[in-house]
């Protein structure tokens, strides 16, 4: 399955996203995604060492800064 179709199938689900730089991990509900894998998360929280650090709310992530998307 192509990454775009897999990400589209996760819309409405809770996901965990690993970002480039300093091990940034975000968890939230996938609201939408486009063909470049830019994604919009709602109810987003920043996670560090498996502990929720900070609530971020609504976040848009640029696709080329995403390393890993993991369904929860």
N, C-alpha and C positions, 0 to 999 in steps of 0.2 A: 504494500500500500504506500502511495506517495505521502510525504510528510504533510502537504497541504490538506489532503483528504482526511488524514488521521487527526490533525488539529481541528478541522471543521467538525469532526464527529464528537469532539470533546466540549463543544460549546454548551454552556450551562453546567459543566462539571467543575469540581474543585481540582486544581492542578498545582504543582510545585514547579517553579522555573528557576534554573540556575543561570546567573548572569556572568558575563566576563568581568574580571577584576575583583580582587579581595573576597572571593567566595560569597558573593551576594546571592542569597536564596530568598525568593518571594513565594508566598502561597496566597491563592485567591480563586475566585470563580471566574472562569473564562467567559467573557461576554461576547467577544468577536475576534476574528482573525482575517487577514487579507492574504493575497497571493505571495507577498514577501515575508510572510510569517510575523508581521507586526501584530501584536496582540493587545487586547484591552482586558484588564482584570478589574473586577470589583471586589469589595470587601478584602482588600489586599493587606497582608501583614509581612513584615520582614522577619526572617528566621535566622538565628545564629546558634550553633551548637544544640540544635533541636529545641530551642526555646524561642517563643515569640517575643521579639524585641520591641517592635514599633508597628502601630496601625497606620497604613498609608491611604486607605480608602480606594478611590478609583485611580488606576495607573495604566498608562499606555507604554508598552515596551517595543523598542525597535528590533526587528527580526535579526539583524546582523550582530546584535549584542547578546543574543540568547545562545547558551551552550546546550542546555538540556531542558526538555519539558517532560514532566512525570505526572501521570494521573494519580490522584489520591483516592 
